[in-house]
Amino acid sequence: MSIHKINQVTHLQQIREHTIQFNKGDIIRGRIIQLFPNQMAKIQIGSHSIMARLEAPLVSGKPYFFQVEQATYPFHLKVFHLTDTSQITGKSVQDFLRQLGITPTKEMVRLASFLFNSNIPIQKQMLIKAHYLLSQSANKRLTMNILKQMIIRQLPIKPTIFQALKTHATRDMNDMIKLIINQPEHALVRKERELIKMLKGIVEYPVTKTRMEKLVEEIRVDTNTNNKQMFLLLKVLGVINKDTSFQKWQYEWLRFFSKQQALSNIPFRLNEEAIFKKIDFIVQHKEEIQQTMQNIVQINESASYYFPKHMSKTIQSLWMNLTHHSHSEQDVQTIRQMLSNDGLYNRLKKMTQLYPNDDMFLALSQQKRFMNHMNQVIHHLGLTYEHQFVTSGQMKHQTVKGLLLKIIESGIGNKELYQNLLNMIHGTQILSLHETNQIVNILLQVPAEKLGLIGSLKLDITGNKKADGKLDEEFCRILFYLNLPSLHTTVIDMFIQQRTITLTIYNHKKISHIASSFEVLLKKALKKLDYQLSHIAYKSLNQKVNHHQFKQENVLPKKMTEVDYRI
């Protein structure tokens, strides 16, 4: 389930607050605020007020249904329905529908009432088409919200567009890609293999398979010889859930190896990048860690408490990231014993060398890695597919969307899997950019496991439009919807006004004591970009997110790094 609502503020509401647009023939509900000479009147429609020329004398303070005769300023409105509309009731909507020539069924009345209460302009044919889609849907509430979105964005009320937006609202792109990748290879044809190769480039690290193969090989050696070295190491590093026994670990891996399954089907979720970062830390700082431990052997107090305090400041923060304040005395002693084992140390050193120095993606800074990945997703998925075709008459590069269209047209493979992903891409294209004269809204859902997240990253950006048509980076709001390995569902609300930033972080956990240590770093980084951080608030996700279920994925152990990703 994707995330669209926080504190009763959605990107649709944000857009709606800043703009109001009409088409000729639209029917709206408004209240007369003030009458002027020459049949001019100030009319309130929702939170907006407009000046319009009326076609009949009306009473100030009273609400009416109006039909738009002229959609440019000055608006020309005629009274469409004279029944009392002081409240949107079943009877008033029934009377309205009858005057419109539509049978007022219970479902039609519900739809029209919903649109009027949302201050959405409607037309007869649009209402009929929307009602048909609503009648075919099991989830009426979701359907009405999607229809509302289609009308606000002035999209055609068509089943294909509705299905694209529904897929975008209810599915995770990363999960859909994984379903295609994990198909049995023996049943695939050439075009399907080409598609899977492109999809792997979007969701997997460039060298993931090579490094993971080596890690799995080390696990194979241990499980076959009843050796607990790798098991204990991964457990103490927080990679394996502390409740997992060696017997279960060994049994699951032996079963995996006996079936000769693909690496994508390993029995435990292993975050490769996190594992190798921790192993690399131990290898690089082995001597200092050992010396520090030796220095505190005589201290009777807890080593897990005193150990970080005796470290040099250069690696103290790294150690805290490694242990995240939650390792027991036994865990610290286990690390000490492991580091005294030259055999294990050599194994770890060999494994860290699997990080290739010339790997372009992993060598990038986190900021550049993020931009690189976003560009790759946009171009490889084919989010600019139609634009490229219209401007150049041909596709310069193969895209996922192009391959999906060919595969579906040819009738090969699992049509449902491919159609679902095509709908997701189509929905992403539709929602990715919405503009009015004053506002720009960008909404993206991007597979993010390549960035160290779980599933997909959702970005919702709304801001003023500058004279050149671009987003005003000094006045905007950005919502990050993240699923983090340790913190799970996290929403970051970033409000920017005159280059001053206010952050609100929503999470199920109390994370202020964890995240506060990064506030100084964040302030410095933003200052380099000529932004000033004024305030950070930490709030409960349960209190602030209403009427929506977040997708919970318990796919990683809880004992992972407590700050998973820096925005």
N, C-alpha and C positions, 0 to 999 in steps of 0.2 A: 504494500500500500504506500503510495507516494505521499509526501507531506505538503499540504497547501495552506494550512490555517494555523495562525498563532495569535493569541490574544484578540481573536475576532478581527484580525486585520489580514486580508489577503491581497495579492497583487491586483486582483480585479477591483477590489474596493478602493485601493490606492489610486488606480487609474480613474475610477468613477468619480472620486472626490475632486479631481482636477479638471474634468472635462465633461461636456454634455454635447451630444451630436444627434441630429435628427435627419430623417429622410422624409420626403414628401409622402403623405399617406400614413405616417406613423400615428398611433393613438397613444396618448399619454394621460396621466392623471395629475392635475395641478390645482393649486389653490390661488385664488385672486388675492394678492397682498394689497395692491393699491391701484385705483383707476385714474387715468389721465385723459385729457381732451383728445379728440380725434380717434376715439375707440382704442387708444393705447392702454396697456395695463402691465403692471409688474406681477409676474406669476412665479410662484414657488413650486419647483419640481424636485422632490427629495431635498437634498441639501443645497440645491442651486436655485438661483432666481434669474429670470430672463425678462426682457422687454418684448412684448408681442402685440400685434394688431389683431383685435377681436372682430368677429363677423356678426356678433349679436350683443346686446346690452346684458351685462351680468352683475351679480351682487358681490361686493367686496367681502372677503373673508370666507367665501364659500368655495368648496372644491368641486371640480367638474372633470369629466372626460373630454379631452380635446383631440381633434385630428389636425395634423400639420398640413397646411395648404401651401406654405412657402417655407423651405428649410434653410434659407439664408436670412441674415439680418436685414431688415426687421422681420422676425418670424410672423407669419400669418396663421392664426389658429381659428378653427370653427368648433363650436360646441357639438360634440358627437352624441352625448347622452345627458339628459337633463334630470335623471333620477338622482336622489340624494346620495352623494358619494363621500359623505363626511367620514364614513368608515367603510373599509372594503369588506362587505358582507357577502354571504352566498347569494342573497336575493339581488343585490345591486349588480353583482357580476353576471348572474343569470340573465337579468334584464339587458345588460350590455351585450352579452353573447347573442341573444335573440335579435337585437337590433343589428348586430353584425351579420346575421344570417347563419349562425352556428348553433347546432343543438347543444344546449347546456348540460351535458352529461356531468356526472360527479367528478370524473377525472379531468375533464376540460375546465370545469369551474376551479378545481384545485390548481391547475397550471396557470390559468389567467390570473387568479388571485396572487399566486406566488410572484409572477412577473410584475404585476402592479405594485405589490408591496415592496418589491425591489427597485421600483421606479424605472422599469425597463420599458422603452417604447415598443409597441407591438403592431403587427399588421395581420390581416385576416389569413392570408396564405401561409405566412410564417407560423401563425398559431396552429393552423391545421397540420402542417408538416411536423411541428414540434410535438403536437399531441399524438401523432402516429408513432413517433419514436418513443414517447413516454409509454404508450400502450403496449409496446413490444418489450419493455424493460421490466425486470424483476425488482431492481433497486430504484424505486421512484425518486427518492431524495437525491441520490447521486446523479440520476438522469436529469432532473430539473436544474441542478447546479451546473452541469455540463451545458445544457441548453441555454442557460443564462449567460454562460461564458461565450457561447457561439454568437448569441445575439449582440452582446456588448462589443465583440470584435467584428461584428457585421460579416460573419461567415455564412456561407450557404447552409441551410438546414438540410443536410444530406446524410444518409446513413454512413457513408465512407468517412466523412469528417467526424461525425459523432463517434464512430468506433475508434478512430485514431486518438481522439481526446480522452475517451474512456480508458483505452489501454495506457495512455500516458498517466492518467490519474490513479490507476489501480495496480500497475505492475512496475517492477524494477528492471531497468534496461540491462544492468549487469547480470541479473539472474537469467533473463531471457537469452542473452548471448551465451551464457554457460550451458544452458539446455541444448543449444545447437552444437556447441563445441563437444559436448560429452556424448554425442550420438555414436553408436557402434561404427567403427571405421570401415568394416568390411562391406557395409551396405551403401556406402557413399559413392557418387559418381564424381567426375572431374570438377564440374562447376561447384559442387558442394564442398569439395576439398579446398578449392580456391577461396570460397567464402569463409570457411573455418580458419584458414591461414590468415586472412585479413582480420577476422574477429580476435584471434589470439594476439595479434599485434596491438589490439586496442586494450585488452584486459590483462595481458601477461607481460612480465619483464622481458627485455630482449634476450637475456641469457638465463631465464628462470630454470629451464629444463636441465641445463648442464649442471648448475649448482645444486639443484634439488636431487638430481640423480646421485651426486656424490654424497650428499647428506643421507639419502635413503640407503645407499650402499653401506655407510658406516653403521646405520641402524640394523641392517641385515646381518652384518658381521656380529654385532652384539647379541641380537636375538637368537642367532644360531648357536652361539657359544655360551648362552646364559650369562652374559656380561651386562652389568647394570650401568656402565660408565655413561653412555650417551643418554640413557633414561634419566639418571640422577642429574646430569648436567642440565638437560632441557627442563626438568622439573624445577630445579632450584632457580633457573633463569625465568621461571614463570611462563614457559611455553606450553607446558603440560599442566592440566588441572591437578591441584595437589591431592585430590581424592582418587586419582587414577593409580591403581596398583601396578606393580611391575608384571604381575601375572596377566592382567588384562592387556597391558601394553604389549607384552610378548605374544600373547595369543592372537591379538588382532593383526599384528605385523606378520606372523608366521602364516596366517590364513591369507593375507594379502599376497605374500610372496608365492605361496603355493598355487594361487590362481593366475599368477603372471599378469596381474592387472596393470592398466596404464597409471602413470603418476598422478593423473587427475583424480584417481579413485583411492588415494592413500587413506588409511583408516582414521587418521587424526588430522585436524586442521593445523597446519604449520605455517606461520607467517614468516616466510623466508627472509625477507629484508630485516625484520626485527631480530631474528635468530642470529644472522651473520653480523649485525651491528654489535650485538652483545658479545658474541664470541671474539670479534675483532678487538673489542675493548679489553677483554681479559688477556688476549695475546699481547697486545701492545703495552699493557701496564702490569704484566705479570710480576715483575721484580718489585715494583713499588707496593703492589697489593700484598705480596708475601712479606716484605720488610715491615710494612705497617702492622700486619697481623702479629709478626714476631715481637714487635715493640709493645704490644698490649697483652701478651700472654700472661704477664704477671698481674694484670688488673683483674680484680675479683668481680668487677661489675660486668654487665652484659656486653659482650663483644659486638653484638649487632647494633648496640647503641653507641659505643665509643669508637668503633672502627671508622666510620665516616669522619669523625671529628679529628682524627689523627692523620688524615690524608692531606695531601697538598691541595690547594684550592683549585688547581688546574684540572684535577680529575674528580674532585669531590662531587660536582654536579652530575658528572657522568655516572659515578657510582650510585648516587641517589636515583638517577633515572633507571639504572639497572635493577636496583633492589626495591624501589618505590616504597620505602618506609615499612614494608610489611614482612620481610624475611625474619624467620626465627633464629635463635641462637644456633640451632642445629644446622640451618641453611648456611650461615656464615662459615661455620666450621667445615661443612661439606665442601664449600668453595675452596677453603684453605687446603684441605686434603687433596682435592683435585689438582690444584696448581702445583702441589709437590710431586705429582705423578708425571714424570717426563714423557711417558708413553702417551697419556691423554693430551698433554700440552702439544706434542708433536702432531697429533691428529688434528687438533684445533688449528694449529698454525698452517697445516696443509690445506685445511678447509677454507681458511680466510683467503688463501691465494686464489680461490675460485672467483673472487671479485676481480674481473679483468680491468686493468688500468685504462684500456682504450674503449671501454663501454661508454658510448656517448651519453646515453640517457642517465645512467647512475652517476656519471661524473658531473652532471649539471647541479647547480644550486637548487634548493627546493622551489624557489620562485620561478626559475627558468624551466625546471622540470614540469611545474604546473602549467605554464604557458605552452610548453612543447606538447604536453599531453592534450590540452584543450584544442590546439590547432590540429593535431593528429585526428582527434575524434571528429571534429567538424568536417574535415576533408575526407577522411576514410569512410565515415558513415554515409556521406553523401548529403549532408544537410544543405549544401549549395548545388545539389544535382541539377535542378531545373534552371537555376541561374546560369550555370556553366553551359548548359545545352542551348539556352536562348541566346546567350551572348556570343558563343563560338560555333554553334551548330553541331558540336560534337563534344564527347567527354575526353579530356586530356588524360585522365587517369581512371582506372577501374575503381569503383566504390562498392560498399556493401549494399547500398540501395539498388544500384544497377544490377548487381549479381542476383539479389533477391527477386527483382522483377523478371529476370531471365529464367530463374529456377521455377518460380511460380507459374509463369507462362508455359513452360515446357511440361509442367505437371509431374516433375520428379520429386522424390523425397517426401518428407513430412510437411505437407502443405500448411498445417495449422501452426507449427513452430515458425515457419518462414513468414507466414502472413502476420502473425503476432508481432514479430520484430519489425516488419515493414510498417505496420500500424504505429508502433512506437516511434519509429523514425519520422513518419508523417506527422504524428502529433507533436513531436519535438520541433519540427520545422514550423508548424502552425503557431506554436506558442513561443518560439524563441525570440520573436521581436514583435512588439506592438507599439505603434506610435500614434500620437495625436499632435495637434499644433503645439502643445506645451510640454507633453510628457513622453518619455521613452521608457518602455518596460521590456526587460530581457529575462526570459525564463528558460533555464537549461537543466536537463538531467543528463549526467555524464557518468559512464562507468569509471569507478575510482579506485579499484583494487591496485592498480598500477601506481597509485599515489600513497598506498599504505592504508587506505580506508576499507570499509566493508561495503559491498554493494555499490550503489551509485551515489554521487554527490549531486545535490540540487542547489541551484543558484537562482535567486529571485531578486532582480535589480530594478529599481524604479527611481527615476530622477527627472529633473528638469531638462528640457531640450535646449541646447545652445543655438545660436544663429546659424551655425554651419550644419545643424541637424544632429550633432553628436550629443552624447550624454554629458551633462554638466557634472564633473567629478567633484565640484565643491558643494553641490546640493543634491544628495541622493541617499537612497536607503538600500542596503544589501542584506538579504537573508541567506544564510548558509544552513542547509539541512544536511547533517552528517550522521553517519553510523560508524562510530569509532570502536576499535578492538576492545578497549577497557571501559570507556565511558558510555558506549552504546549510543542510543539516540541523543543527539545534541543539536540544538538550534542556536545559531549566533545571529543576533540582530544588530547590524551596524548602521548607525544613523550619522550622516555627514552633513554638517552645515558650516559653510565658510571655512572648510578644511579642518574643522574641529570634529572629533569623532567621539561618539558615545556608544558603548558596547553593552548589550544585555545578552548573557549566556544562560540558556535554559537547558537543564539536565535533570535526570531522575536522582542523581547523587548530589551530595554536598561537596562541591569541588572547589570552593573558594580557597581553601587552605592549600590545595594542590596548584591551582592556576596562578595564585597571587605571586609566586616566585618568578613567574615569567612576565609580569606586568612591566618591570623596568626595561627588560629587553624589548618588549613590544613598543613602549614609548620611544625608545632610542631608534628603533627601526622605522617607525612612522615619522619621526622627526627628520630622518634622512630623506624622506619622500615629501617633506614640507607639510605634514599633517600633525595635528596635536591631539593626543588622547586626553580627554577631559574626565571620563568616568567609566568604570566597569561595574555592572551589577550582575549578580548571580541569582537566578531564580529557579524555582521548581517547574519542571516541564508539566507536571500534572495540573498545577494551578493555572497555568497560562494558556495551555493548548486545549481548545474546546471542540467537542463534536467531531473528533477524528481519532482513528486508531493508527498508531505508529507500528510499522513492521519491526518486530523484535527478532533478531537473529543471534541466538546463543551459540555461535560457531567458534568462538575463541575463549580460552580460559579467562577468568576474571583477573587473575594475577598477571596482568601485562603492564606495559608502561602506562602510567596514569595520565600523562599528557601525550596524546597520540599524534596530533597533527597541529602544526602552527599555521594559522591563517594570516 
